[in-house]
Amino acid sequence: MNIIKIYNKYYLPENLQMHMLRVTACSNLIIDNWNGPNIDKEAIIRVCLLHDMGNIVKIPEDFSNDENFIKIRRRYFEKYGTNDHEINLEIGKAEGLSDKEIKILDGKRSRKNVL
């Protein structure tokens, strides 16, 4: 997974990219210091890197005067709709997240069965 290529492919604003990278870094620190039951570090990291791909539809149009941003945001609405969570899942699937990772991304999981 080349995350920068994926972020560029979906024309994500830099602030959204940085948010997902920061969440991933924090998650990595937590995982590295985890003393509980075994967890799937790679799956969690992969999900964190893509967890808010659909948030571009939550950014208000007046966030930027950049015509390119406005066009991209409108394309998201046309292609995916307005539900950021469903967009996250659709993009996660398209970018190769496993079924296990999609369940983590979806938030509908049992700790003992997924992590």
N, C-alpha and C positions, 0 to 999 in steps of 0.2 A: 504494500500500500504506500504510494507516494502521496502523502497528504497535501502537499503544496499543489501538486498537479490537480488533485481532486478539488481543492478550494478554488483554484483558478478555473477549472472546468465549469463550476457552478457560479462563477462570478461573485463570490462572497466578499462583502466589504471587509477591509482589514481589521476593523474593530471586532467583528464577529469571528474572524479567523483567530485573532489573538485571544479572545475569550475561550474558545475551545482548546487552544494550546495551553492556556493557563490552567484550565480545569484538568486537563490531562496531566500536566506537571504536578499539580496538587494530588491528584489521584495516585500518581506514581509514588510520591512520598509516603502517602498513607499505606499503600500496598507494601512498600518496602519495610515498613515498620509494623505490619499486621502480625498479631500474635494469636489470632483466632483460627478457625478451621481453614483448611486449604481453599484458596480461591484461584480462579483462572486470571492471572495478571494480564496476559496478552489479550484476552477477550475484553476485559474492562478497559484497557488502554485503547483498543480499537474502537470501542463504543464511545468513549470520551472524545476521541478525535472527531467523531461525526455527530455527536449528540444534539447539536442545535442547528443543523444544516437548514432547517425550514424556518428559522427565526427571521429570515429576511422579510417574510410576510408580516411580521409583527413590528417592523421598523416603520414609523410613520412616513408617509410620502414626503412630508415637508422636512424630514430629517436632513435632506440634502437638496441643493438646487442642481445637482449634477444630473443632466438629462440621461446619461448612461445608467446611473443608479435607478432612476425612475423607470426606464425601459426594462431593465433586468427584473425589478420588483414586479412590474406588470406581467412579464413573461412567466414568472413563478405562479402568479394568480391564474393565468390562462392554462398553464401546463399541469399544476398540482392542486389548485384550489386555495383555500384560505386556512386550512387546518395545519398549523405548524407541526404538530405531533405526527400526523399522517405523512407529511412531507419528509420528516426525519426518517420514518420507517421506509418509505419508498426509495429515498436516496440510499439509505443503508443497505437495502437489498440490492439496488443497482450497483453499488460499489463493493459488493462481495461479502458483506457481513454474513456470518453463519446463522443458522436458525437459533442457536444458543445466544449469539450476540444480539440478534433481533429481539429475542425475548427480554434480554437485559435492557435494550434500548426502549422497548415498549413499556417496561416497568411492571409487566404482568409475569411475575416469577416467584418461585419458591426458593429461598436462599439455599436450602440443601440440595436442590435439583439443578440449579443453574451455575452458581459460582463454585 
